[in-house]
Amino acid sequence: MRIGIDASRAFVENPTGTERYSYEVITRILQLPEAKKHEWILYTRNSPPAAADPSLNLREGRGVSYKIRRISLPYLWTQVGLAWKTWTDNLDVLWVPAHTLPILRRGFGGLGRSLRTVVTIHGIEYEWLPAYENWLQRWYLPLSTRYAVMSASRIIAVSEFTKKQLIERLGAKESKISVIHEGVSRTGLHLVRQKSPKEQPYLLFVGTVQPRKNLQRLITAFANLKSQIPNLKLVIAGKLGWNYKDVVKMAKKHGVIITGYISEAERYSLLRNAIVYVQPSIAEGFGLPVLEAMAAGVPVVSSNGGALPEVIGDAGLLFDPYDQLDILAKMAKIISNLKLRKELIAKGLLRIKEFTWQMAAERTYKILISKY
């Protein structure tokens, strides 16, 4: 089979959630021994940087046949550039790892041989908080996601919660949805130095600063907690997204550190040395940072929004993201109880064994080569 993959997010310099997902799953699929039975084409926006190019560990005797094809379009990359490639490259399958399928692809309107399509949906959080950075996010993302859900041959949902939302809110057929959880890796964490217990303890949140992350309630809860534990810090690690000015203002008022975008090494260091990881989101389609915290040996306290309870299981404390007192109570409980923190760390290290990128790649591969 000739399988095309939208790899436009896989080799970016500053990856966030969907970019990390694309890179981890794509590169692992291409390393599967059975992958050499097929021909693979990766479509990118730019040439992959050498350090991220999967060819570095794929061309050494594995026999995997693949090509990287650059589509140099600043706009309409999917709807024009990728759509055109489906006509010229004689694909059997096209996989898009994040939401958006090209409409005018081969087979559209009954023209040409039908193209089997697979799309990964990471969540439909815009249904809850329609606060977007620009008109493109306000209109294009909901419409393109709905179209992908209705027209794709198969859908990969990253959680049971997301699957349920696709069925109930977008009318997706349950029979064509497969749930494949995202993964986590401990690679690189062992290289990070753990700080001395005497150094100032801090709570950590990792993610883009945006309304859905519920950071204003987190900061308010932290301010109340700090009155009881004066040396405690809160670190918000992630790039500024949209509607963030009030968060930045509150952070300055209460001595909260906002780092801006951080590298992978910086993220590992912050995770490894945090006393507690806090995920206050209103909703998440999956919630990868909580797994990364568990992998780093950090206890987790999180909201019960979206897929987070599904991911965390019994390996963390949960709170109502709308209940300010509950957020404060759960953070205070975990910080004041060393025995509880140790128990949650142990449970977290067991929990992450159920979420690996290798399993995600193997299950995704089976869907891509399936005839149904």
C-alpha positions as CSV (number, residue, x, y, z in Angstrom):
1,M,0.0,0.0,0.0
2,R,1.0,3.6,-0.5
3,I,0.2,5.6,2.6
4,G,0.4,9.3,2.8
5,I,0.7,11.2,6.1
6,D,0.2,14.8,6.9
7,A,3.5,15.4,8.8
8,S,3.1,19.2,8.7
9,R,3.1,19.3,12.5
10,A,5.7,16.6,13.2
11,F,8.9,18.4,12.7
12,V,8.3,21.9,14.0
13,E,10.9,23.6,16.2
14,N,8.6,24.5,19.1
15,P,6.2,21.5,19.4
16,T,3.1,21.5,21.7
17,G,0.6,18.8,22.2
18,T,-0.6,17.8,18.7
19,E,2.9,18.4,17.3
20,R,4.5,16.0,19.8
21,Y,1.7,13.5,19.1
22,S,2.4,13.6,15.4
23,Y,6.2,13.2,15.8
24,E,6.0,10.4,18.3
25,V,3.5,8.3,16.5
26,I,4.8,8.9,12.9
27,T,8.4,8.1,13.7
28,R,7.5,5.0,15.7
29,I,5.2,3.7,12.9
30,L,8.1,4.0,10.5
31,Q,10.3,2.0,12.8
32,L,7.8,-1.0,13.0
33,P,9.3,-4.0,11.2
34,E,6.0,-4.6,9.4
35,A,6.0,-1.0,8.0
36,K,8.5,-2.1,5.4
37,K,5.7,-3.9,3.6
38,H,4.3,-0.5,2.5
39,E,5.4,2.7,0.9
40,W,5.1,5.9,3.0
41,I,5.0,9.5,2.0
42,L,5.3,12.2,4.6
43,Y,4.0,15.7,3.6
44,T,5.7,18.6,5.4
45,R,5.6,22.3,5.3
46,N,9.3,22.7,5.7
47,S,12.3,20.4,5.4
48,P,12.6,18.5,8.7
49,P,15.6,19.6,10.9
50,A,18.3,17.0,10.8
51,A,17.9,16.1,14.5
52,A,14.2,15.4,14.0
53,D,14.5,13.6,10.6
54,P,13.3,10.0,11.2
55,S,15.7,8.9,8.3
56,L,18.5,9.1,10.9
57,N,17.3,5.9,12.4
58,L,15.3,4.4,9.7
59,R,17.7,3.9,6.8
60,E,20.0,1.6,8.7
61,G,19.0,-1.7,7.4
62,R,15.3,-1.5,8.2
63,G,14.2,-1.4,4.6
64,V,11.4,1.0,5.2
65,S,10.4,2.8,1.9
66,Y,9.4,6.4,2.5
67,K,9.7,9.8,1.1
68,I,9.5,13.3,2.5
69,R,7.6,15.7,0.2
70,R,7.6,19.4,1.0
71,I,4.5,21.4,0.2
72,S,5.6,25.0,0.1
73,L,2.4,26.9,0.5
74,P,2.0,29.7,3.2
75,Y,-1.8,29.5,3.0
76,L,-4.4,26.7,2.3
77,W,-1.7,24.1,2.8
78,T,-4.3,21.3,3.5
79,Q,-7.1,22.4,1.2
80,V,-4.9,23.1,-1.9
81,G,-1.4,21.6,-1.4
82,L,-2.3,18.4,0.3
83,A,-5.5,18.0,-1.7
84,W,-3.4,18.2,-4.9
85,K,-1.0,15.5,-3.7
86,T,-3.8,13.1,-3.2
87,W,-4.4,13.3,-7.0
88,T,-0.8,13.1,-8.1
89,D,0.7,10.6,-5.7
90,N,-1.6,7.6,-6.2
91,L,-2.2,7.1,-2.5
92,D,-4.2,4.2,-1.1
93,V,-4.6,5.8,2.3
94,L,-4.2,9.3,3.8
95,W,-3.8,9.9,7.5
96,V,-4.2,13.3,9.0
97,P,-3.0,13.4,12.7
98,A,-5.0,16.5,13.7
99,H,-8.6,17.2,12.7
100,T,-8.5,18.6,9.1
101,L,-9.1,16.6,5.9
102,P,-8.7,18.2,2.4
103,I,-12.1,18.5,0.8
104,L,-11.1,18.4,-2.8
105,R,-9.1,15.2,-2.4
106,R,-9.1,12.4,-4.9
107,G,-12.5,10.8,-5.1
108,F,-14.4,14.0,-4.4
109,G,-17.6,14.2,-6.3
110,G,-17.0,10.7,-7.6
111,L,-14.0,11.8,-9.6
112,G,-11.1,9.3,-9.6
113,R,-10.5,6.3,-7.4
114,S,-11.9,6.7,-3.9
115,L,-9.2,7.5,-1.3
116,R,-9.4,5.9,2.1
117,T,-8.9,8.5,4.9
118,V,-8.1,8.4,8.6
119,V,-8.1,11.4,10.9
120,T,-7.2,11.8,14.5
121,I,-9.4,14.0,16.6
122,H,-7.8,15.4,19.8
123,G,-11.0,17.0,21.2
124,I,-13.7,19.5,20.5
125,E,-13.1,22.0,23.3
126,Y,-14.4,24.9,21.2
127,E,-17.9,23.5,22.0
128,W,-17.3,24.7,25.6
129,L,-15.2,27.8,25.2
130,P,-15.7,29.6,21.9
131,A,-12.9,32.1,22.7
132,Y,-10.5,32.0,19.8
133,E,-7.5,34.0,18.7
134,N,-8.8,35.0,15.3
135,W,-11.6,34.3,12.8
136,L,-9.8,31.3,11.5
137,Q,-10.0,29.4,14.8
138,R,-13.6,30.6,15.4
139,W,-14.9,29.3,12.1
140,Y,-12.5,27.1,10.3
141,L,-11.6,24.7,13.1
142,P,-15.2,23.7,14.1
143,L,-16.3,23.4,10.5
144,S,-13.3,21.5,9.4
145,T,-13.5,19.1,12.4
146,R,-17.2,18.5,11.7
147,Y,-16.4,17.8,8.0
148,A,-13.6,15.4,8.9
149,V,-15.7,13.5,11.4
150,M,-18.5,13.0,8.8
151,S,-16.4,12.2,5.8
152,A,-13.4,10.3,7.0
153,S,-13.3,6.5,6.5
154,R,-12.0,6.0,10.0
155,I,-11.6,8.2,13.0
156,I,-9.0,7.9,15.8
157,A,-10.1,9.5,19.1
158,V,-7.5,10.1,21.7
159,S,-9.9,9.3,24.6
160,E,-13.2,7.6,25.3
161,F,-14.4,11.1,26.4
162,T,-13.6,12.5,22.9
163,K,-15.3,9.6,21.2
164,K,-18.4,10.2,23.2
165,Q,-18.4,13.9,22.3
166,L,-17.9,13.1,18.6
167,I,-21.0,10.8,18.7
168,E,-23.2,13.0,20.8
169,R,-22.3,16.5,19.5
170,L,-21.2,15.9,15.9
171,G,-23.2,12.8,15.0
172,A,-20.3,10.6,14.2
173,K,-20.9,6.9,13.6
174,E,-19.6,4.9,16.6
175,S,-18.6,2.0,14.3
176,K,-15.9,4.0,12.6
177,I,-14.2,5.5,15.7
178,S,-11.3,3.8,17.4
179,V,-9.9,5.1,20.7
180,I,-6.1,5.2,20.8
181,H,-4.7,6.9,23.8
182,E,-1.6,9.1,23.5
183,G,1.6,8.0,25.1
184,V,4.4,9.2,27.4
185,S,8.1,8.4,27.6
186,R,10.6,8.7,30.5
187,T,13.4,9.1,28.0
188,G,15.5,12.1,29.0
189,L,14.1,12.4,32.5
190,H,17.0,10.4,34.0
191,L,19.4,13.0,32.7
192,V,17.8,15.8,34.7
193,R,19.3,16.7,38.1
194,Q,16.9,16.7,41.0
195,K,17.3,19.7,43.2
196,S,18.0,19.7,46.9
197,P,14.9,19.5,49.1
198,K,16.1,22.8,50.7
199,E,15.4,24.7,47.5
200,Q,12.1,26.6,47.2
201,P,9.2,24.2,46.5
202,Y,6.8,25.0,43.6
203,L,3.6,23.9,42.0
204,L,3.7,23.5,38.2
205,F,1.4,23.8,35.3
206,V,2.5,23.1,31.7
207,G,0.5,24.3,28.7
208,T,-0.6,27.2,26.6
209,V,-2.0,30.2,28.5
210,Q,-5.6,30.4,27.2
211,P,-9.0,30.6,28.8
212,R,-9.8,26.9,28.7
213,K,-6.8,26.2,31.0
214,N,-8.6,27.9,33.9
215,L,-5.5,29.6,35.2
216,Q,-7.2,32.5,36.9
217,R,-8.9,30.2,39.3
218,L,-5.6,28.4,39.8
219,I,-3.8,31.6,40.7
220,T,-6.6,32.7,43.1
221,A,-6.4,29.3,44.9
222,F,-2.6,29.6,44.9
223,A,-2.7,33.1,46.5
224,N,-4.9,31.7,49.3
225,L,-2.6,28.7,49.8
226,K,0.5,30.9,49.8
227,S,-0.9,32.7,52.8
228,Q,-0.5,29.4,54.7
229,I,2.8,28.4,53.0
230,P,4.7,31.6,52.3
231,N,7.7,30.0,50.6
232,L,5.6,28.1,48.0
233,K,5.8,29.2,44.4
234,L,3.6,28.6,41.3
235,V,5.2,28.2,37.9
236,I,3.1,28.4,34.7
237,A,5.2,27.0,31.9
238,G,4.0,27.6,28.4
239,K,3.6,30.1,25.6
240,L,1.1,32.9,25.7
241,G,-1.9,31.9,23.6
242,W,-4.9,34.2,23.6
243,N,-7.0,36.2,26.0
244,Y,-4.0,36.0,28.5
245,K,-3.7,39.6,29.7
246,D,-5.8,39.0,32.8
247,V,-3.8,35.9,33.7
248,V,-0.5,37.8,33.3
249,K,-1.8,40.6,35.4
250,M,-2.9,38.3,38.2
251,A,0.4,36.4,38.0
252,K,2.4,39.6,38.6
253,K,0.2,40.5,41.5
254,H,0.6,37.2,43.3
255,G,4.3,36.4,42.4
256,V,3.5,33.7,40.0
257,I,6.2,32.8,37.4
258,I,5.1,32.6,33.8
259,T,8.0,31.2,31.7
260,G,6.8,31.6,28.2
261,Y,7.6,28.7,25.7
262,I,10.1,26.2,27.2
263,S,12.3,23.7,25.5
264,E,11.9,20.0,26.1
265,A,15.0,20.0,28.4
266,E,13.5,22.9,30.4
267,R,10.1,21.1,30.6
268,Y,11.8,17.9,31.9
269,S,13.7,20.0,34.5
270,L,10.6,21.8,35.7
271,L,8.6,18.6,35.9
272,R,11.3,16.7,37.7
273,N,11.7,19.2,40.4
274,A,8.1,20.3,41.1
275,I,6.5,19.3,44.4
276,V,3.1,18.9,42.7
277,Y,1.8,19.2,39.2
278,V,-1.6,21.0,38.8
279,Q,-3.9,20.7,35.8
280,P,-6.9,23.1,36.3
281,S,-8.4,22.9,32.8
282,I,-12.1,23.3,32.2
283,A,-11.9,20.4,29.7
284,E,-9.2,18.4,27.9
285,G,-9.6,15.9,25.0
286,F,-6.7,13.9,26.6
287,G,-4.3,15.7,29.0
288,L,-0.8,14.6,28.1
289,P,1.0,16.9,30.7
290,V,-0.5,14.9,33.6
291,L,1.1,11.7,32.2
292,E,4.4,13.6,31.8
293,A,4.2,14.6,35.4
294,M,3.6,11.1,36.5
295,A,6.6,9.9,34.4
296,A,8.7,12.5,36.1
297,G,7.7,11.1,39.5
298,V,5.6,14.1,40.5
299,P,2.2,13.8,42.2
300,V,-0.8,15.1,40.3
301,V,-3.8,17.1,41.3
302,S,-6.2,17.9,38.5
303,S,-9.6,19.0,37.5
304,N,-12.2,16.4,36.6
305,G,-12.9,18.2,33.2
306,G,-13.1,16.2,30.0
307,A,-10.9,13.2,29.6
308,L,-8.7,13.9,32.6
309,P,-10.3,11.4,35.0
310,E,-10.0,8.8,32.3
311,V,-6.2,9.5,32.0
312,I,-5.4,9.9,35.7
313,G,-7.5,7.0,37.1
314,D,-6.7,6.7,40.8
315,A,-3.2,8.1,40.4
316,G,-4.1,11.7,41.3
317,L,-6.5,13.9,43.2
318,L,-9.4,15.5,41.3
319,F,-11.3,18.7,41.8
320,D,-14.2,20.6,40.3
321,P,-12.6,23.2,38.0
322,Y,-15.4,25.7,38.7
323,D,-15.2,25.3,42.5
324,Q,-12.6,27.6,43.9
325,L,-12.7,26.1,47.3
326,D,-12.3,22.6,46.0
327,I,-9.2,23.6,44.0
328,L,-7.7,25.1,47.1
329,A,-8.7,22.2,49.4
330,K,-7.2,19.5,47.0
331,M,-3.9,21.5,46.6
332,A,-3.6,22.0,50.3
333,K,-4.3,18.3,51.0
334,I,-1.6,17.0,48.7
335,I,1.0,19.6,49.7
336,S,0.5,19.0,53.4
337,N,0.6,15.2,53.2
338,L,4.0,13.6,52.3
339,K,2.6,10.1,52.6
340,L,-0.2,10.9,50.1
341,R,2.4,12.4,47.7
342,K,4.5,9.3,47.8
343,E,1.5,7.1,47.3
344,L,0.4,9.1,44.2
345,I,3.9,9.1,42.8
346,A,4.0,5.3,43.0
347,K,0.5,5.0,41.5
348,G,1.5,7.4,38.7
349,L,4.6,5.4,37.8
350,L,2.3,2.3,37.4
351,R,-0.3,4.3,35.5
352,I,2.0,5.5,32.8
353,K,2.7,1.9,31.7
354,E,-0.8,1.8,30.2
355,F,0.1,4.8,28.0
356,T,3.0,4.3,25.6
357,W,3.8,5.9,22.2
358,Q,4.8,2.4,21.0
359,M,1.3,1.1,21.7
360,A,-0.2,4.1,20.0
361,A,1.9,3.6,16.9
362,E,1.1,-0.1,16.7
363,R,-2.6,0.4,17.0
364,T,-2.6,3.4,14.5
365,Y,-0.6,1.3,12.0
366,K,-3.3,-1.4,12.1
367,I,-6.0,1.1,11.4
368,L,-4.0,2.6,8.5
369,I,-3.5,-0.8,6.7
370,S,-7.0,-2.0,7.5
371,K,-9.4,-2.2,4.6
372,Y,-12.3,-1.2,6.8
